[in-house]
């Protein structure tokens, strides 16, 4: 029972980081209806940027804040150069643009930092486990979960209490009605990419403290896709819940199924659960159900 509890707690803590990446998926899809296939690269850029600032001697919090500033600038640049010209174009064309963005950013990171794994040195978080009775909890996972939780609380406040956040929600609900009320769509899309960069960037910085950084971290964007689908592609709370669910499923699959079917169960088990859930709830647990009448 102690082992099972540790597995679930660790899964929830890792799931908090997955939820931050899932937010990057959900925010862009909810606002623009586009599946951003460059989400993993946003995570990678945030991790490497924070690593570079930390390596220059900045404290981790200062490096994290500096990464957020750079994420804002890169988000604005990305939206202005590649996404704004695609406003009004078919969704498939915009999705293909995000594919091009993913390859471009991966190449830039590989050119600057190479393909070797980079490690935060000295370690940001204590390496000794925290003891809660007989239960061992990694302090790296715990503090990373707390940072991700603070970020998600700030985003919730942003969407519910600020004019820009309310404008983004209005555009997501009905773009034509929002435009008629004077809400500029270009400004909303710019903020969408800024927030996606910031959310994924924080997740990348936290993951870099856990496993180190290399260009393969970009594939995590696709590995988190089940979290978004299970929660609902256009649901912000669903993305958070889906991230927590996927974190627990990964750990349970690795602990109880891998001994019988070795080789990649940890990453494939959430996708299997996703397929089963989609047969029952095609829009996810919290996604909007669209009904079209002919």
C-alpha positions, -999 to 999 in steps of 0.1 A, spaced: 0 0 0 29 24 7 44 16 -27 10 23 -44 6 56 -25 41 67 -35 33 59 -72 1 79 -71 16 109 -53 46 110 -77 22 107 -106 2 137 -94 33 157 -89 46 150 -124 11 155 -137 12 191 -125 40 197 -149 22 179 -177 -8 201 -170 13 232 -177 21 217 -211 -15 207 -217 -25 243 -211 -3 253 -240 -23 229 -262 -57 239 -249 -52 277 -249 -43 278 -285 -70 253 -296 -97 270 -275 -90 305 -289 -81 297 -326 -93 261 -332 -57 252 -343 -39 221 -330 -4 235 -323 21 207 -332 50 229 -320 39 226 -283 69 204 -275 93 229 -290 78 257 -269 86 235 -239 121 229 -252 129 266 -258 117 275 -223 139 248 -207 170 258 -226 165 295 -221 161 291 -183 192 268 -183 213 294 -202 203 322 -177 209 299 -147 243 289 -162 252 326 -164 249 328 -126 214 340 -120 194 325 -92 168 300 -105 138 323 -97 155 352 -116 164 328 -145 127 316 -146 115 352 -147 140 361 -174 128 331 -194 92 344 -191 103 377 -206 121 360 -235 90 337 -239 68 368 -243 92 382 -270 94 349 -289 56 345 -286 50 379 -301 76 373 -329 61 339 -337 26 352 -339 36 382 -359 58 365 -385 40 332 -391 6 331 -376 -9 365 -383 -6 361 -421 -26 328 -417 -57 345 -402 -87 334 -422 -68 306 -440 -79 269 -437 -72 253 -404 -51 226 -420 -28 252 -435 -23 268 -401 -15 234 -385 11 227 -412 27 261 -403 30 249 -367 48 218 -380 73 241 -398 77 261 -366 85 230 -347 112 219 -371 127 254 -372 129 259 -334 143 224 -329 171 232 -355 178 265 -338 181 249 -303 204 221 -317 225 247 -334 230 268 -303 232 241 -276 239 209 -295 223 175 -289 241 166 -256 221 164 -224 225 196 -203 220 195 -165 213 223 -141 245 226 -120 244 231 -91 210 214 -86 182 238 -81 162 216 -57 173 194 -29 181 158 -40 172 141 -7 137 127 -6 111 142 18 97 116 43 60 116 52 60 87 76 70 56 55 63 75 22 92 89 2 85 120 -19 110 135 -43 116 172 -34 123 179 -71 88 167 -80 72 185 -50 87 219 -57 82 216 -94 45 208 -87 42 239 -65 57 262 -91 34 248 -118 5 252 -94 13 289 -88 15 294 -125 -19 278 -131 -34 299 -103 -21 331 -120 -36 320 -153 -70 313 -138 -69 348 -123 -58 362 -157 -87 346 -175 -114 354 -150 -103 389 -137 -85 408 -165 -99 425 -196 -75 406 -219 -84 373 -204 -121 380 -207 -115 391 -243 -97 358 -250 -126 338 -236 -151 359 -256 -132 352 -288 -130 315 -280 -168 314 -275 -178 333 -306 -151 351 -327 -176 370 -349 -195 383 -319 -163 393 -302 -152 412 -333 -185 430 -335 -179 442 -299 -146 457 -309 -122 430 -297 -92 428 -320 -86 392 -330 -50 398 -338 -43 410 -302 -61 380 -288 -41 355 -309 -9 373 -299 -17 369 -262 -27 333 -269 8 325 -282 25 345 -254 6 325 -227 13 292 -244 50 300 -246 51 310 -209 31 280 -197 51 255 -217 84 273 -209 78 269 -172 71 232 -177 103 229 -197 124 246 -170 110 223 -143 115 192 -164 151 202 -171 156 200 -133 142 165 -132 157 147 -162 181 172 -177 177 188 -211 182 176 -247 163 182 -279 142 150 -274 123 169 -247 103 184 -276 86 150 -281 70 155 -247 45 178 -264 30 148 -282 33 126 -252 11 150 -233 -16 150 -260 -37 123 -242 -40 147 -213 -56 173 -235 -78 149 -253 -91 132 -221 -98 166 -205 -112 182 -236 -93 200 -263 -111 233 -256 -113 231 -218 -87 249 -196 -98 230 -164 -99 198 -184 -63 203 -195 -52 206 -158 -72 176 -148 -60 156 -178 -24 163 -169 -29 150 -134 -46 119 -148 -19 112 -173 8 116 -147 -8 89 -125 -15 66 -155 21 67 -166 33 57 -131 7 30 -127 15 15 -161 52 16 -154 48 0 -120 22 -27 -127 22 -34 -164 58 -30 -175 70 -61 -156 47 -82 -179 51 -62 -211 85 -46 -210 93 -18 -235 76 15 -236 45 8 -215 49 40 -195 45 62 -226 19 40 -245 -5 32 -217 -19 68 -215 -26 66 -253 -44 33 -249 -66 48 -221 -72 78 -243 -85 57 -272 -108 38 -248 -122 71 -234 -127 86 -268 -150 57 -277 -172 67 -248 -165 105 -245 -153 117 -279 -150 153 -267 -133 144 -235 -147 148 -200 -149 186 -200 -148 194 -238 -176 213 -256 -200 190 -274 -208 204 -309 -240 194 -325 -245 202 -362 -279 200 -378 -284 197 -416 
